[in-house]
Amino acid sequence: MNKLTLSTVAVLAMSTFAMAGGDIEPVVEPIAEVIAPVTDSGFYVGGGISALSWTEKGAFSAPGEQMFIDADWEATWTGGTFLAGYQFNKYLALEGRYTTSFGDASWEDHGIDDGDDGSEIDNIALYIKPMYPIDNLSLYALLGYGETTISYEGSPDFSESSFQWGIGAGYNFTEQTSVFIDYTKLYDDTGFDTLISNLDYEADSITFGVIYKF
């Protein structure tokens, strides 16, 4: 009787195997892929080449004197900008910058070449940086406070602190690396330190550079 029962079980098992085509497929549990979260926050550093300009404009007569001043002077330099910041999220960062001129200043007087000299300019500032991302592109503004220093050849330094602003755009090649270009108004007011108070002074910077995010 036991032999008959075992034989019947064996036949049923063989029949089931045959009906399945002779293939036994093991059940494989899917393995969930672990993806590291992409973060929009973190520290970053960068640097770039800057085109710097400084202008002095105005026309006036000195009180009680016969001297008439008609100023339209502009100096330009090639310089560099170094920056470091912290990005809180994809819409906001805090950024510090130091910009300085390289080499001699090229002067113009009323649009006419007036030669080169050893005048220098630099700027240090801290900005709030609101951003608007569009895919790999990011549009941003710079709003902050900084100090601009101008040093004419053979003279002491003249410095003035003021509100500064700028606009720019960046493009992300990877999660860590991006390039940017921006324009920054470093100074724009009447008077500058102890220089002639009747003139309008402006300082500007256009920078193209690279940023690395940690």
PLY file of the C-alpha trace (Angstrom):
ply
format ascii 1.0
element vertex 214
property float x
property float y
property float z
element edge 213
property int vertex1
property int vertex2
end_header
0.00 0.00 0.00
2.83 2.39 0.90
4.59 1.60 -2.37
1.40 2.37 -4.28
1.00 5.71 -2.51
4.62 6.73 -3.20
4.25 5.74 -6.84
1.10 7.83 -7.20
2.86 10.88 -5.68
5.82 10.43 -8.01
3.58 10.21 -11.09
1.71 13.37 -10.08
4.99 15.23 -9.50
6.38 14.14 -12.87
3.14 15.19 -14.58
3.30 18.66 -13.01
6.96 19.04 -14.08
6.07 17.97 -17.64
3.12 20.37 -17.86
5.44 23.20 -16.87
7.64 22.39 -19.85
10.34 20.94 -17.70
11.51 24.39 -16.62
11.80 25.34 -12.99
12.03 29.11 -12.58
13.14 30.32 -9.15
11.31 33.27 -7.65
13.63 36.28 -7.55
12.73 39.17 -5.31
13.42 42.57 -6.94
16.19 44.60 -5.31
15.30 48.21 -4.78
17.90 50.62 -6.20
19.22 53.08 -3.65
19.62 56.56 -5.18
21.55 59.19 -3.28
19.44 62.31 -2.78
20.46 65.38 -4.80
21.03 68.35 -2.49
20.68 72.00 -3.45
22.60 73.26 -0.42
26.28 73.43 0.44
29.47 75.50 0.32
31.05 76.61 -2.94
34.11 78.53 -4.17
34.97 80.14 -7.47
36.96 82.66 -9.41
37.00 84.51 -12.69
38.39 87.22 -14.93
36.88 90.69 -14.52
36.66 93.79 -16.70
36.73 96.75 -14.28
35.91 100.40 -14.87
36.00 103.63 -12.85
34.47 106.91 -14.03
34.47 110.49 -12.76
32.03 112.90 -14.38
30.72 116.39 -13.71
30.97 120.07 -14.64
31.10 122.92 -12.11
32.85 126.08 -11.00
34.55 126.08 -7.63
32.89 128.64 -5.29
34.84 131.93 -5.15
37.25 130.78 -7.86
37.49 131.31 -11.60
38.32 127.64 -12.20
35.83 125.60 -14.20
36.01 121.81 -14.06
34.56 119.66 -16.85
35.35 116.08 -15.89
34.73 113.00 -18.02
37.48 110.58 -17.05
37.38 106.81 -17.22
39.88 104.14 -16.21
39.64 100.47 -17.18
41.52 97.39 -15.99
41.62 93.65 -16.42
41.22 92.10 -12.99
40.18 89.02 -11.08
37.35 88.05 -8.75
37.52 85.42 -6.02
34.35 84.24 -4.30
33.06 81.85 -1.66
29.52 81.21 -0.50
26.90 78.95 0.99
23.79 77.90 -0.94
20.80 77.37 1.39
18.52 75.94 -1.32
18.04 76.26 -5.06
16.61 79.77 -4.64
18.97 81.50 -2.19
22.68 81.78 -1.33
25.00 84.04 0.66
28.19 85.02 -1.17
31.36 86.97 -0.39
33.58 88.41 -3.14
36.96 90.08 -3.46
37.79 91.83 -6.75
41.10 93.45 -7.65
42.75 94.98 -10.71
45.78 93.53 -12.49
48.36 95.69 -14.25
48.08 99.35 -15.24
44.95 101.42 -15.68
44.03 102.65 -19.17
42.62 106.19 -18.97
40.37 108.14 -21.29
39.57 111.88 -21.08
36.25 112.73 -22.77
36.53 109.53 -24.79
40.11 110.23 -25.95
43.00 107.98 -24.99
44.90 109.58 -22.10
47.58 106.94 -21.51
48.22 104.28 -18.87
49.41 104.56 -15.28
49.75 102.52 -12.10
46.34 103.33 -10.60
44.60 100.39 -8.91
41.09 99.46 -7.80
39.68 96.71 -5.60
36.40 95.81 -3.93
35.28 93.51 -1.12
31.60 92.77 -0.51
29.00 90.40 0.94
25.87 89.64 -1.10
22.52 87.95 -0.71
22.06 85.94 -3.91
18.44 85.14 -4.92
18.33 82.61 -7.79
15.79 81.28 -10.28
16.73 77.88 -11.79
15.58 76.81 -15.28
16.89 73.27 -15.92
20.70 73.63 -15.98
20.49 77.43 -16.25
20.26 79.71 -13.22
19.41 83.42 -13.29
20.41 85.39 -10.22
20.81 88.78 -8.58
23.42 90.09 -6.15
22.25 92.45 -3.38
24.68 93.53 -0.70
27.12 95.93 0.87
30.79 96.43 0.12
33.84 98.69 0.14
35.49 100.03 -3.02
39.06 101.36 -2.92
40.75 103.43 -5.64
44.46 104.25 -5.58
45.78 106.75 -8.14
49.43 106.37 -9.09
51.54 108.13 -6.45
48.57 108.89 -4.15
47.13 107.31 -0.99
44.09 105.04 -1.09
40.55 106.42 -1.20
37.77 104.14 0.05
33.99 104.29 0.28
31.40 101.75 1.44
27.95 101.51 -0.13
25.07 99.34 -1.30
26.04 97.17 -4.30
23.95 95.15 -6.74
24.37 92.90 -9.74
22.67 90.48 -12.15
24.00 87.34 -13.77
23.47 83.85 -15.12
25.11 80.50 -14.45
25.11 77.15 -16.26
25.61 73.82 -14.49
27.75 71.30 -16.37
27.67 68.83 -13.45
26.26 68.82 -9.91
29.57 70.33 -8.71
30.81 72.50 -11.59
29.25 75.54 -13.26
30.26 78.66 -15.20
28.83 82.15 -14.71
28.84 85.65 -16.13
27.57 88.71 -14.28
27.55 92.48 -14.07
28.03 94.24 -10.72
27.61 97.92 -9.83
30.27 98.43 -7.18
29.70 102.16 -6.57
27.41 104.88 -7.93
27.12 108.18 -6.05
28.17 111.83 -5.85
31.41 112.22 -3.94
33.89 109.55 -2.91
35.85 109.69 0.34
37.81 113.00 0.26
37.82 113.33 -3.55
36.01 116.23 -5.26
32.47 116.11 -3.87
30.82 117.70 -6.92
31.67 114.82 -9.25
29.71 111.64 -9.91
31.74 108.47 -9.34
30.94 105.00 -10.65
32.69 101.63 -10.44
31.57 98.59 -12.43
32.64 95.00 -12.95
31.84 92.33 -15.57
33.06 88.87 -14.54
33.24 85.49 -16.30
34.24 82.58 -14.10
33.87 79.05 -12.75
32.27 77.77 -9.52
32.91 74.48 -7.73
30.33 73.24 -5.23
31.34 70.87 -2.42
0 1
1 2
2 3
3 4
4 5
5 6
6 7
7 8
8 9
9 10
10 11
11 12
12 13
13 14
14 15
15 16
16 17
17 18
18 19
19 20
20 21
21 22
22 23
23 24
24 25
25 26
26 27
27 28
28 29
29 30
30 31
31 32
32 33
33 34
34 35
35 36
36 37
37 38
38 39
39 40
40 41
41 42
42 43
43 44
44 45
45 46
46 47
47 48
48 49
49 50
50 51
51 52
52 53
53 54
54 55
55 56
56 57
57 58
58 59
59 60
60 61
61 62
62 63
63 64
64 65
65 66
66 67
67 68
68 69
69 70
70 71
71 72
72 73
73 74
74 75
75 76
76 77
77 78
78 79
79 80
80 81
81 82
82 83
83 84
84 85
85 86
86 87
87 88
88 89
89 90
90 91
91 92
92 93
93 94
94 95
95 96
96 97
97 98
98 99
99 100
100 101
101 102
102 103
103 104
104 105
105 106
106 107
107 108
108 109
109 110
110 111
111 112
112 113
113 114
114 115
115 116
116 117
117 118
118 119
119 120
120 121
121 122
122 123
123 124
124 125
125 126
126 127
127 128
128 129
129 130
130 131
131 132
132 133
133 134
134 135
135 136
136 137
137 138
138 139
139 140
140 141
141 142
142 143
143 144
144 145
145 146
146 147
147 148
148 149
149 150
150 151
151 152
152 153
153 154
154 155
155 156
156 157
157 158
158 159
159 160
160 161
161 162
162 163
163 164
164 165
165 166
166 167
167 168
168 169
169 170
170 171
171 172
172 173
173 174
174 175
175 176
176 177
177 178
178 179
179 180
180 181
181 182
182 183
183 184
184 185
185 186
186 187
187 188
188 189
189 190
190 191
191 192
192 193
193 194
194 195
195 196
196 197
197 198
198 199
199 200
200 201
201 202
202 203
203 204
204 205
205 206
206 207
207 208
208 209
209 210
210 211
211 212
212 213
